[in-house]
Amino acid sequence: MLNHRSSKALCALVSALALAGFSGCGDDDEEKSAGATTEETTSSSSSDGAVDAYKKEFEAAGTDFRDAAKDSATDVQGATDTAGRVKALEGLKGVVTDAADSFEGLDPPAEVQADNDKLVSQFRSVAEQVDAVKNALQSEDQPAAQAAAQRLQRAQTTIGKTLTSIESKVGN
């Protein structure tokens, strides 16, 4: 029988993904803009403007994901039976899918396009793994749940690398 620990492990992985990848979203942008001079602002090229616009949209999407993932993780952890866990995992999948859709809807500058596309694909893969855990829970397949959790751990690492690459290109 699939135990509650498996769904908690999934929840912890997605929570870690949300917090590790997006913990700084929006924090240092205010500090940077407070220190900018009028001369720096007016000397920005249109390319810098596109990067800045993307960066703000990216941070907003990341913050939305982080907040929704925390709430969804709480729902998964608070579920007391299989039906509750399944419903919470469906909600979690929706949160991850919404994040993929949000990042897909961004208009990244050329130097970030490939990484943004990767990020969207990686989030869609996480949604598939959340679904795999939900299915394993429903069928009481512990090995399948553990395999999906391992794939989620790898996805978390991969997403972290993609986020680092994006941040290095947009100046976070």
QUISUL-V549086 format. One record per backbone hydrogen bond with DSSP energy under -1.0 kcal/mol. CO is the residue of the C=O (numbers start at 1). NH is the residue of the N-H. If there is no record, write none. Layout:
# QUISUL-V549086
co->{CO:CO}
nh->{NH:NH}
This chain:
# QUISUL-V549086
co->{4:5:6:7:8:9:10:11:12:13:14:15:16:17:18:19:22:24:28:29:30:31:37:38:39:45:46:47:48:49:50:51:52:53:54:55:56:57:58:59:60:61:62:63:64:65:66:67:68:69:70:71:72:73:74:81:82:83:84:85:86:87:88:89:90:91:92:93:94:95:96:97:98:99:100:101:109:109:112:113:114:115:116:117:118:119:120:121:122:123:124:125:126:127:128:129:130:131:132:133:134:135:136:141:142:143:144:145:146:147:148:149:150:151:152:153:154:155:156:157:158:159:160:161:162:163:164:165:166:167:167}
nh->{8:9:10:11:12:13:14:15:16:17:18:19:20:21:22:23:25:27:32:33:34:35:41:42:43:49:50:51:52:53:54:55:56:57:58:59:60:61:62:63:64:65:66:67:68:69:70:71:72:73:74:75:76:77:78:85:86:87:88:89:90:91:92:93:94:95:96:97:98:99:100:101:102:103:104:105:112:113:116:117:118:119:120:121:122:123:124:125:126:127:128:129:130:131:132:133:134:135:136:137:138:139:141:145:146:147:148:149:150:151:152:153:154:155:156:157:158:159:160:161:162:163:164:165:166:167:168:169:170:171:172}
